[in-house]
Amino acid sequence: MIDRLAAALNFDREALGLRNQRQQVLANNIANADTPNFKARDFEFSRALAQATGHSSAEKGLLLSTTSSQHLAVRSRVTSRTDLLYRVPDQPSLDGNTVNMDVERTRFADNAVRYQTALTLLNSRIRGLKSAMQPE
């Protein structure tokens, strides 16, 4: 029973974790907007989610191991670090910084809205599962 619940919520858990990680990367870009030679970073969310949920041909990550026979069986993979890519600058700056504040703010806000949407969907799914488990 718990295996099925964990499998049902695995996608949402991975998506929220990656949204959180992307928010941190974008916040780091914004914080370093005035740092000379700083290179803006980001990652492709859909590819990272496919890797995290096991729908990718390139299986990266660390397998979880158990230290006791009483631990629950874990089938998911935990990625050690999402592949961060460098952003190609729209307008090169004299100090070598590639952060474009308009782009970073837009992506930060977009990611925040998508994170909130994912939370709302997860809450709805949990409410549906709870109502399905309650006797009538």
C-alpha positions as CSV (number, residue, x, y, z in Angstrom):
1,M,0.0,0.0,0.0
2,I,2.7,2.4,0.9
3,D,4.7,1.5,-2.2
4,R,1.7,2.5,-4.3
5,L,1.3,5.8,-2.5
6,A,5.0,6.6,-2.9
7,A,4.8,5.7,-6.6
8,A,1.7,7.9,-7.0
9,L,3.5,10.9,-5.4
10,N,7.0,10.3,-6.8
11,F,6.5,12.5,-9.8
12,D,5.2,15.4,-7.8
13,R,8.1,15.0,-5.2
14,E,10.7,15.1,-7.9
15,A,9.1,18.0,-9.7
16,L,8.9,20.1,-6.6
17,G,12.5,19.3,-5.7
18,L,13.7,20.3,-9.1
19,R,11.7,23.5,-9.1
20,N,13.3,24.3,-5.7
21,Q,16.7,23.6,-7.1
22,R,16.1,25.8,-10.2
23,Q,14.8,28.6,-8.0
24,Q,18.1,28.5,-6.1
25,V,20.1,28.6,-9.3
26,L,18.2,31.6,-10.6
27,A,18.5,33.4,-7.3
28,N,22.2,32.8,-7.4
29,N,22.3,34.4,-10.9
30,I,20.4,37.4,-9.7
31,A,22.6,37.8,-6.6
32,N,25.7,37.8,-8.8
33,A,24.4,40.2,-11.4
34,D,27.2,42.7,-10.6
35,T,30.0,40.2,-10.1
36,P,32.7,40.6,-12.8
37,N,33.2,37.5,-15.0
38,F,30.2,35.7,-13.4
39,K,28.5,33.3,-15.9
40,A,24.8,32.8,-15.6
41,R,23.7,29.1,-15.1
42,D,20.5,27.3,-15.6
43,F,19.3,23.7,-16.4
44,E,16.7,22.3,-18.7
45,F,13.8,21.4,-16.4
46,S,12.1,18.8,-18.6
47,R,15.4,16.8,-19.1
48,A,16.2,16.9,-15.4
49,L,12.7,15.7,-14.5
50,A,12.9,12.9,-17.0
51,Q,16.3,11.8,-15.5
52,A,14.9,12.1,-11.9
53,T,11.8,10.0,-12.7
54,G,13.7,7.4,-14.6
55,H,12.3,8.2,-18.1
56,S,15.6,9.0,-19.6
57,S,18.0,6.8,-21.4
58,A,20.9,8.4,-19.6
59,E,20.5,7.1,-16.0
60,K,22.5,9.4,-13.7
61,G,22.4,9.5,-10.0
62,L,23.1,7.6,-6.9
63,L,21.1,4.5,-5.8
64,L,19.7,4.7,-2.3
65,S,20.9,1.9,-0.1
66,T,19.4,0.6,3.1
67,T,21.2,-0.3,6.3
68,S,18.5,-2.4,7.8
69,S,16.2,-5.0,6.6
70,Q,13.3,-3.1,8.1
71,H,13.7,-0.1,5.8
72,L,11.1,0.5,3.1
73,A,12.2,-0.6,-0.4
74,V,13.3,2.4,-2.4
75,R,12.9,2.3,-6.2
76,S,13.7,5.9,-7.1
77,R,17.1,7.4,-7.9
78,V,18.4,10.5,-6.2
79,T,20.4,12.8,-8.5
80,S,23.6,14.1,-7.0
81,R,23.5,17.3,-9.0
82,T,21.5,18.5,-12.0
83,D,23.7,19.3,-15.0
84,L,24.0,23.1,-14.9
85,L,24.5,24.7,-18.3
86,Y,25.9,28.1,-19.0
87,R,23.5,30.7,-20.5
88,V,24.4,32.3,-23.8
89,P,24.4,36.1,-23.2
90,D,22.1,38.3,-25.3
91,Q,24.3,41.3,-24.9
92,P,27.9,40.8,-23.8
93,S,29.1,43.1,-21.1
94,L,32.5,44.7,-20.7
95,D,33.2,42.9,-17.3
96,G,32.4,39.4,-18.6
97,N,29.2,39.0,-16.6
98,T,26.5,37.1,-18.6
99,V,23.5,37.8,-16.3
100,N,20.6,39.6,-18.0
101,M,18.4,40.8,-15.2
102,D,15.2,41.0,-17.3
103,V,15.6,37.3,-18.3
104,E,16.5,36.2,-14.8
105,R,13.6,38.0,-13.2
106,T,11.2,36.6,-15.8
107,R,12.5,33.0,-15.3
108,F,12.5,33.4,-11.5
109,A,8.8,34.6,-11.5
110,D,7.8,31.9,-14.0
111,N,9.5,29.2,-11.9
112,A,7.8,30.5,-8.7
113,V,4.4,30.3,-10.4
114,R,5.1,26.8,-11.6
115,Y,6.2,25.8,-8.2
116,Q,3.0,27.1,-6.6
117,T,1.0,25.3,-9.3
118,A,2.8,22.1,-8.6
119,L,2.0,22.5,-4.9
120,T,-1.6,23.1,-5.6
121,L,-1.8,20.0,-7.8
122,L,-0.1,17.9,-5.2
123,N,-2.5,19.1,-2.5
124,S,-5.4,18.2,-4.8
125,R,-4.0,14.8,-5.4
126,I,-3.4,14.1,-1.7
127,R,-7.0,15.2,-0.9
128,G,-8.2,12.9,-3.6
129,L,-6.2,10.0,-2.2
130,K,-7.4,10.7,1.3
131,S,-11.0,10.8,0.2
132,A,-10.6,7.5,-1.7
133,M,-9.2,5.8,1.5
134,Q,-12.0,7.0,3.8
135,P,-14.9,4.6,4.2
136,E,-18.3,5.9,3.1
